[in-house]
Amino acid sequence: MLLLNREIQTFYLNKLLILGMFLTTGIGLGGCQQLTQTPVAIAKIAQKQSGAKVYLQGKVLKQAPFLGSGAYQLQDASGSVWVVTNYNLPQPGEQILIQGEIQSDMIFLAQQALNEIYVVELKQVEKIANPTQVTPLEKL
């Protein structure tokens, strides 16, 4: 009887250990999602649909504070884009990685319609401490 109880305990203990491994692995991999996101070259965002979510990495060139929000110009090796944000504005010179949503608006200037593309920041993923760190961009 004692042997049977020990076998049952061992059986359930093994099941709990396996279940625990699956749960912790699933939770642990969920945090790795941002590590698998490849930043898009800024020059490529014009080819994407308005509303598409992208990761961008680059250097902050300028900032334009607004009442309750702001914008900043982000530059990578392929070009630059204005990013509208409700978060704290990053400082010029900072290297950052963000998640954003591509937007486009028609602007009429001198009787010409121009399609202006910008990004609405969804999340500031990280500030890059080592500016020489290179993250691969999608092929240009």
C-alpha positions in Angstrom: 0.0 0.0 0.0 2.8 2.4 0.9 4.6 1.5 -2.4 1.4 2.3 -4.4 1.0 5.7 -2.7 4.6 6.5 -3.5 4.1 5.6 -7.1 1.0 7.8 -7.3 2.8 10.7 -5.6 5.7 10.3 -8.0 3.3 10.2 -11.0 1.6 13.5 -9.9 4.8 15.2 -9.0 6.2 14.4 -12.5 3.0 15.8 -14.0 3.3 19.0 -11.9 7.0 19.4 -12.9 6.2 19.1 -16.6 3.2 21.5 -16.3 5.5 24.0 -14.5 8.1 23.8 -17.2 5.5 24.5 -19.9 4.0 27.4 -18.0 7.4 29.0 -17.2 8.7 28.5 -20.7 5.6 30.1 -22.2 5.7 33.1 -19.9 9.5 33.4 -20.4 9.2 33.3 -24.2 6.4 35.9 -24.1 9.0 38.5 -22.8 11.3 37.6 -25.7 8.8 38.9 -28.4 10.5 42.3 -28.7 13.9 40.6 -29.2 12.6 38.9 -32.3 11.3 42.2 -33.8 13.5 43.6 -36.5 13.5 47.4 -36.9 12.3 48.5 -40.3 14.4 50.9 -42.3 12.8 54.3 -42.2 13.0 54.5 -46.0 10.8 51.4 -46.2 7.8 52.7 -44.2 6.4 54.6 -47.2 5.8 51.2 -48.8 3.7 49.9 -45.8 0.0 50.5 -45.3 -1.2 53.3 -43.1 -2.0 51.7 -39.7 0.8 49.1 -40.0 2.7 48.6 -36.8 6.5 48.7 -37.0 9.6 48.9 -34.9 12.0 51.7 -35.7 15.5 52.3 -34.4 17.5 55.5 -34.8 18.9 58.7 -33.5 16.7 61.5 -32.3 17.6 64.7 -34.4 15.0 67.3 -33.3 12.1 67.6 -30.9 8.9 69.7 -31.1 7.0 69.8 -27.8 3.2 70.4 -28.0 0.7 71.0 -25.2 0.2 67.5 -23.7 2.2 65.7 -26.4 5.0 66.3 -28.8 7.0 65.0 -31.8 10.5 64.2 -32.6 12.5 63.5 -35.8 14.0 60.0 -35.8 16.9 59.2 -38.2 18.5 55.9 -39.3 21.0 55.2 -42.1 18.2 55.2 -44.7 16.3 58.4 -43.8 14.3 60.2 -41.2 10.6 60.5 -40.1 8.6 62.5 -37.6 7.3 60.6 -34.6 4.2 61.9 -32.7 4.1 60.8 -29.1 2.2 61.2 -25.8 5.2 60.0 -23.9 8.2 61.9 -22.7 10.2 63.3 -25.6 13.6 61.7 -26.0 16.5 64.1 -26.1 18.3 65.0 -29.4 21.3 62.6 -29.8 19.7 59.7 -28.0 19.6 56.3 -29.8 16.2 54.6 -29.3 14.1 51.7 -30.3 10.3 52.3 -30.6 7.2 50.6 -31.7 4.9 52.8 -33.7 2.0 52.9 -36.1 2.4 54.4 -39.6 0.0 57.2 -40.5 -0.3 59.3 -43.6 -2.2 62.5 -44.3 -2.8 64.6 -47.4 -1.3 68.1 -47.1 -2.2 70.7 -49.7 0.6 73.1 -50.4 0.6 75.5 -53.4 -2.3 73.7 -55.0 -0.4 70.4 -54.8 -1.5 67.4 -52.7 1.4 65.8 -50.8 1.1 62.6 -48.9 2.9 63.2 -45.6 4.0 60.0 -43.7 4.6 60.0 -40.0 4.6 57.5 -37.1 2.5 57.5 -34.0 4.6 56.1 -31.1 2.9 53.2 -29.4 5.8 52.2 -27.0 9.3 53.4 -26.3 11.0 50.0 -26.2 14.5 51.0 -25.1 17.2 53.6 -25.1 20.3 52.2 -26.6 23.2 52.9 -24.3 25.9 51.9 -26.8 25.4 54.0 -30.0 27.8 51.8 -31.9 25.5 48.8 -31.4 24.1 47.9 -34.7 20.7 46.2 -35.1 20.0 44.7 -38.5 17.4 46.6 -40.6 15.1 45.1 -43.2 16.8 45.1 -46.6 16.5 48.4 -48.3 
